[in-house]
């Protein structure tokens, strides 16, 4: 099993997850097809070792185990797997300093994508 970055990461990109990933399997898309691969991070499904380090590190709560991805984000599973077809357009994402989102920003982002628990 792999972990999946959902659209909750889209345009919010925080690289805290990359700092804790022991196998450097979190990537950023550097290609030209921004419609197919939106501005977010991606976990390479063939490289992920299912360690669960990334999920709690994500301040946007955008990462889920594949078998626990909420229904509203099911399409994001295929999106993460699609990166394998375009590997040459992805680069391992380095950690960058970011200001942490507030709890209200996290909740607003979830509401934006229709994720309510």
N, C-alpha and C positions, 0 to 999 in steps of 0.2 A: 504494500500500500504506500501511497505517497500523500503528501500534504498539498493542498490546493490554495493558491492565492485567489481570492474572489475580487469582484469589482469594487468592494469596499476599499481597496488599495488604489483604485483608479484616480489619478491626478492628486493623490494624497501622499504618494510614495514616501515612506519612512524606511530607512535601511537598518533599523535596529535588529531585524531578523537576520540580516547578513552577518552581523557581528557574532551571532551565536551559532550559526550553521557550521558544524564540524567538517562538512564535505564541500563547502562552497558551491551549492547547487541552486542558488537563487540568482536569477538573471534579470537583466534589463534589455528590452528590445531596442536595437540600434538601426533597424532597417527602415525602409521607406513606406511600407504598407501599414500605416497607423490605423487604418480602418479595421484591418484584420487583427492587429495586435495593438490594442490601446495602451496608453501610458500608465502602466502599472508594473509590478514585479511579477515574475513567473518562477515557479519551482520546477526544475527539470525532473520529470517523473522517473526517469531511468537512473538518476543519480541520487535521489532522496533516499536516505537510510531509515526513515521513519523514526527519528530520534525525539521528535516533539519539542525541540529547542526553539523553533521559530514561532510556533503558535502563541505561547505566552509572551513572547518578546514584542509582538506586533501591537503598537499602541492604538491602531485603528480596528483591531479585532477582525482582521480581514482573512486570516488563515485558518483553515479547518482540515481535519483528517478527511481524506477522500470520501470515506463512507459516512461522514457526518455533515457534509456540505448541505446547508439548508436548501430546500426546494427552489427558492427564488434565485439561487445562484448555481443551479445545476449546469447551465450552459458554460460556466466558468471551468468546469472539469475538462470539457473538450478543448477549451481555449488553452489551458495549461499543457495538455497533451500535444496540441498542435505545434507547440514550440519545437518539438523534436523534428518536425518536418522542415524547419527553417533555422536550424541551429547556428548556421553561419552568420545570421543576423542578430544573434544574442551575445551579450558579454556578461561574464560574472559581475555581479553588482558589488561594488565596494561600499563599505560603511561611510556614511556622511553624517555630520551633525545636523540635527533637526530639532526644532522646538516641538515639544510634545503637545498633542492636541488635548484640549480640555474634555472632560466627560460630556459636556453639552455638544461639543463639536463632533465627537464620536457618535453620539445619538442622532444628531442632525444628518450625518453622513449615512447612517443606517436607514433613517426615514427616507432620505433621497432615493435610495435603491429599493425601497419597499420591504425592508427587513425589519419585521417586528416579531418579538418573541411572545 
